[in-house]
C-alpha cells in the first residue's frame, strides 16, 4: 500500500502520535478508565439478562453493586486479615527457611560429589533476608501514613464504581455509536468483526476470571491439606497470576514445593504438593477451561505474554487490561485481510 504524503495524512499520523504519547503519560487515568470499562464489559451480560426480565437497568446495576459490597465486606473482614498475618509470618520466617534450604542443597551436593560452596552467598543473603519483613512492613506503613497518597488512592478507587455505573448504564448505546462511526468508512466490515471478536473475548475474559477463582481456591485447599504455610496467600497469588499462561502454576508450585521441603524436611509433604497441584492442573486443562472458556482467542501463549508485558510497559495496569483485546482484534482483522488477499489471488489465477 502506497502512503500519500499529503497534509491530511501527515496530520493524522501526528495526531495519532500525540494521542499515544498522552495515553502513555496519563497512565493513572487510563488505568482507572480501563478497569471501569473492563468491569462493565464483564457484567454487561448479567445486566442485560435482568433487563430482559423487565428489571430496570439502573436498578439491576444497583442490585449488582449491593452484592459486590456484601461480598467485599465478607472478603476484607475474613480473608484479608488472615493473608496479612500469613505475610508477616512468612517475612519473619524467610531467613530461617533460606538457611534450611541452603543446608539441604549443601547436603545434596556433598552426596553427589558436587563442589559448590554456599557460605559466601549465605553471608551476604541471610542478613538482607532478615530485614525483608521489616522493610516491607515499614514501607507499607509509610505509604499509608502519606496523606496525599491516601487521598489520591481513595479518589481513584471511588471513581471506578462511578465510571463503571455509567459504562454499564450506556453500554449498548456506546456500542451502537461505535458501529455508526465505523460503518461505511472502510471496506472492512468492522461491526461483523466486532461481533465475532466480542463473542471470543467475552467468553475468554469471563471464563478466565472463573478459572482463576477455581485455581486459587483449589490451590489453597491443596496447601491446607498438605499443611504448607502460607496456604491462603499462595493460593490467591497463584490464582491471580494464572491469568497469564503458566505463570500462576510455575510460581505457586515452585514456591509451595520449596516451602514444604523447608517446613517439614520429609518426602511426604512435597509429594502431597506435587500430587495436589498435578490433579488441579489436570482438572483445569481437561475439564474446567474447555467447558468454561471454550474457544480461545487464537493467540499463542508467547503472544499473550508479549502483549501483556508490552501493555504493562507502555501504560501500566491499564495497558495490560487493554493489551489482549487490542491484540485479538488486530488478529481477527488481520486474518480477514489475509483471507481476502488469498481469495483475490485465487480468483485472478482462475481467470488467467
C-alpha positions in Angstrom: 0.0 0.0 0.0 1.4 3.4 -1.0 1.3 6.2 1.5 0.5 9.6 0.1 2.4 12.4 1.9 -0.5 14.8 2.0 -1.0 17.4 4.7 -4.1 15.5 5.8 -2.3 12.1 6.2 0.6 13.7 7.9 -1.7 15.5 10.3 -3.5 12.2 11.1 -0.2 10.5 11.8 1.0 13.4 14.1 -2.4 13.4 15.9 -2.2 9.7 16.4 1.3 10.0 17.8 0.2 12.8 20.2 -2.7 10.7 21.4 -0.4 7.7 22.1 2.0 9.9 24.0 -0.8 11.4 26.1 -2.2 8.0 26.9 1.3 6.8 28.0 1.8 9.9 30.1 -1.7 9.6 31.7 -1.2 6.1 32.9 -3.2 6.5 36.1 -6.2 8.0 34.3 -6.0 5.3 31.6 -5.8 2.6 34.3 -9.0 3.9 36.0 -11.0 4.0 32.8 -9.6 0.7 31.6 -10.6 -1.0 34.9 -14.0 0.6 34.8 -14.7 -0.4 31.2 -13.4 -3.9 31.8 -15.7 -4.4 34.8 -18.7 -3.0 32.8 -17.8 -5.4 30.0 -17.7 -8.4 32.4 -21.0 -7.6 34.0 -22.9 -6.3 30.9 -24.5 -9.7 30.0 -25.8 -10.1 33.6 -27.4 -6.6 33.5 -28.8 -7.5 30.1 -30.4 -10.6 31.5 -32.0 -8.7 34.3 -33.2 -6.1 31.8 -34.8 -8.9 29.7 -36.7 -9.9 32.9 -38.3 -6.4 32.9 -36.0 -5.2 35.7 -34.9 -1.6 35.0 -31.3 -1.3 34.0 -30.3 1.2 36.7 -31.9 -1.0 39.4 -30.1 -4.1 38.1 -26.8 -2.2 38.4 -27.7 -1.1 42.0 -28.5 -4.7 42.9 -25.2 -5.8 41.5 -23.4 -3.2 43.5 -25.1 -4.3 46.7 -24.0 -7.9 46.1 -20.4 -6.7 45.4 -20.4 -4.6 48.6 -21.6 -7.6 50.6 -19.0 -10.0 49.2 -16.3 -7.3 49.6 -17.2 -6.8 53.3 -17.0 -10.6 53.8 -13.7 -10.8 51.9 -12.0 -7.9 53.6 -13.4 -8.9 57.0 -12.3 -12.5 56.9 -9.7 -13.2 54.3 -7.5 -10.1 54.3 -6.6 -10.2 58.0 -5.5 -13.9 57.5 -3.5 -13.0 54.4 -1.8 -10.2 56.3 -0.9 -12.4 59.2 0.4 -15.0 56.8 2.5 -12.4 55.0 4.1 -11.2 58.3 4.8 -14.8 59.4 6.4 -15.6 56.0 8.6 -12.4 56.1 9.8 -13.3 59.7 10.5 -16.9 58.8 12.2 -16.2 55.5 15.8 -16.1 56.9 15.3 -19.5 58.7 13.7 -21.1 55.6 16.6 -19.8 53.4 19.1 -21.3 55.9 17.4 -24.7 55.8 17.2 -24.6 52.0 20.9 -23.8 51.7 21.7 -26.6 54.2 19.7 -29.1 52.3 21.2 -28.1 48.9 24.7 -28.4 50.6 24.0 -31.9 51.8 22.7 -32.9 48.3 25.8 -31.6 46.6 28.1 -33.4 49.1 26.2 -36.6 48.5 26.6 -36.4 44.7 30.2 -35.1 44.9 29.5 -31.6 43.5 31.8 -29.0 44.9 29.7 -25.9 45.5 30.2 -23.6 48.5 27.2 -21.5 49.7 29.0 -19.9 52.6 29.7 -16.6 50.8 26.1 -16.5 49.4 24.6 -17.1 52.9 26.8 -14.5 54.5 25.6 -11.9 52.0 22.0 -13.0 51.5 20.8 -14.0 55.0 21.3 -10.6 56.7 19.4 -9.0 53.8 16.6 -11.5 54.1 16.4 -10.9 57.8 15.4 -7.3 57.1 12.9 -8.1 54.3 9.9 -8.4 56.6 10.6 -5.2 58.5 11.4 -3.3 55.3 8.2 -4.3 53.5 6.0 -3.6 56.5 7.7 -0.2 57.2 7.4 0.8 53.6 3.7 -0.2 53.6 3.1 1.8 56.8 5.0 4.8 55.4 2.8 4.7 52.3 -0.4 4.5 54.3 0.8 7.4 56.5 1.1 9.7 53.5 -2.0 11.8 53.4 -1.6 12.7 49.8 -1.2 9.0 48.8 -4.3 8.0 50.8 -6.5 10.8 49.4 -5.3 10.1 45.8 -5.9 6.4 46.2 -9.3 6.8 47.7 -10.3 9.2 44.9 -9.1 6.8 42.3 -11.0 3.9 43.9 -14.1 6.0 44.3 -14.0 6.9 40.6 -14.0 3.2 39.4 -17.6 2.3 40.6 -18.9 5.6 39.3 -17.4 5.2 35.9 -18.4 1.5 35.8 -22.0 2.5 36.6 -22.2 4.9 33.7 -20.5 2.4 31.3 -23.0 -0.3 32.3 -25.9 2.1 32.0 -25.0 3.2 28.5 -23.1 0.2 27.2 -25.5 -0.6 24.4 -25.6 3.0 23.2 -21.8 3.2 23.3 -21.6 0.1 21.2 -24.2 1.4 18.7 -22.3 4.7 18.3 -19.1 2.9 17.6 -20.8 0.9 14.9 -22.2 4.1 13.4 -18.8 5.7 13.3 -17.0 2.8 11.6 -19.8 1.7 9.3 -19.2 2.8 5.7 -15.8 4.4 6.4 -13.8 1.4 5.2 -14.1 -1.7 3.0 -13.6 -3.8 6.2 -16.8 -4.8 7.9 -15.9 -3.6 11.4 -19.3 -4.5 13.0 -19.1 -8.1 11.8 -15.6 -8.4 13.1 -16.6 -6.8 16.4 -19.4 -9.3 16.9 -17.0 -12.2 16.2 -14.3 -10.6 18.3 -16.8 -9.9 21.1 -18.1 -13.5 21.2 -14.5 -14.7 21.6 -13.3 -12.1 24.0 -16.3 -12.1 26.3 -16.2 -15.8 26.8 -12.4 -15.8 27.2 -12.3 -13.0 29.8 -15.3 -14.1 31.8 -14.0 -17.7 31.6 -10.5 -16.7 32.7 -11.9 -15.0 35.8 -13.9 -18.1 36.7 -10.8 -20.3 36.0 -8.6 -18.1 38.2 -11.1 -18.3 41.0 -11.2 -22.1 40.6 -7.4 -22.4 40.6 -7.0 -20.0 43.6 -9.5 -22.0 45.7 -8.2 -25.3 44.6 -4.5 -24.5 45.2 -5.5 -23.1 48.7 -7.3 -26.4 49.5 -4.3 -28.4 48.4 -1.9 -26.4 50.5 -4.2 -26.5 53.5 -4.4 -30.3 53.2 -0.6 -30.5 52.8 -0.2 -28.2 55.8 2.0 -25.8 53.9 2.0 -22.2 55.1 1.0 -19.6 54.0 -1.7 -21.5 52.2 -4.2 -18.7 51.5 -1.6 -16.2 50.4 0.0 -18.7 48.0 -3.4 -19.8 46.7 -4.5 -16.2 46.0 -1.3 -15.3 44.3 -1.3 -18.4 42.1 -4.9 -17.9 41.1 -4.4 -14.2 40.2 -1.2 -14.9 38.2 -2.9 -17.8 36.4 -4.5 -15.3 34.1 -1.0 -15.2 32.4 -0.5 -18.6 30.8 1.6 -21.0 33.1 2.8 -18.1 35.3 0.5 -18.9 38.3 1.2 -22.6 38.2 5.0 -22.2 37.9 5.3 -19.6 40.7 2.7 -21.3 43.0 4.1 -24.8 42.5 7.8 -23.9 42.9 7.2 -21.7 46.0 4.9 -24.3 47.6 7.3 -27.1 46.9 10.3 -25.3 48.4 8.2 -24.3 51.5 7.0 -27.8 52.0 10.7 -29.0 52.0 12.0 -26.4 54.4 8.9 -26.6 56.7 8.8 -30.4 57.1 12.1 -31.8 55.8 10.5 -35.1 54.6 9.2 -36.5 51.3 5.5 -36.9 52.3 4.6 -33.2 52.2 6.4 -32.3 49.0 4.8 -35.4 47.4 1.4 -34.1 48.6 2.1 -30.7 46.9 3.2 -32.4 43.7 0.2 -34.7 43.6 -2.3 -31.9 44.6 -1.0 -29.4 42.0 -1.0 -32.1 39.3 -4.6 -33.1 40.0 -5.7 -29.4 39.9 -3.8 -28.7 36.7 -5.2 -31.8 35.1 -8.8 -30.8 36.0 -8.2 -27.3 34.8 -6.7 -28.3 31.5 -9.0 -31.1 30.6 -12.4 -30.1 32.1 -12.6 -26.6 33.6 -11.0 -24.5 30.8 -12.6 -26.3 27.9 -16.1 -26.1 29.5 -15.9 -22.5 30.8 -13.6 -20.7 28.4 -14.3 -22.8 25.3 -12.7 -21.4 22.1 -9.6 -19.4 22.8 -8.5 -16.0 21.3 -6.3 -17.9 18.9 -3.2 -16.2 20.3 -0.2 -18.2 21.1 0.8 -18.2 24.8 4.0 -16.3 23.9 1.9 -13.7 22.1 -0.3 -13.3 25.2 2.7 -12.8 27.4 4.3 -10.3 25.0 1.0 -8.4 24.7 0.6 -8.2 28.5 4.2 -7.2 29.0 4.1 -4.6 26.2 0.9 -3.1 27.5 2.2 -3.0 31.1 5.5 -1.3 30.0 3.7 1.3 28.0 0.6 2.1 30.1 0.9 0.1 33.4 -2.1 -1.9 34.6 -4.4 -0.1 32.2 -2.2 -1.2 29.3 -2.3 -4.8 30.5 -6.1 -4.7 30.6 -6.5 -3.4 27.0 -3.5 -5.3 25.6 -5.3 -8.6 24.9 -8.4 -7.0 23.4 -6.3 -4.9 21.0 -4.1 -7.9 20.1 -7.0 -10.2 19.5 -8.9 -7.6 17.4 -5.8 -7.0 15.3 -5.6 -10.8 14.8 -9.3 -11.0 13.7 -9.0 -8.2 11.2 -5.6 -9.4 10.0 -6.8 -12.9 9.4 -9.8 -11.5 7.4 -7.5 -9.3 5.4 -5.1 -12.1 4.6 -8.0 -14.4 3.7 -9.4 -11.8 1.3 -6.0 -11.4 -0.3 -5.8 -15.2 -0.9 -9.3 -15.2 -2.3 -8.5 -12.4 -4.7 -5.3 -14.1 -5.8 -7.2 -17.4 -6.4 -9.8 -15.5 -8.4 -7.2 -13.9 -10.6 -5.4 -17.2 -11.1 -8.7 -18.8 -12.2 -9.5 -16.0 -14.6 -6.0 -16.2 -16.1 
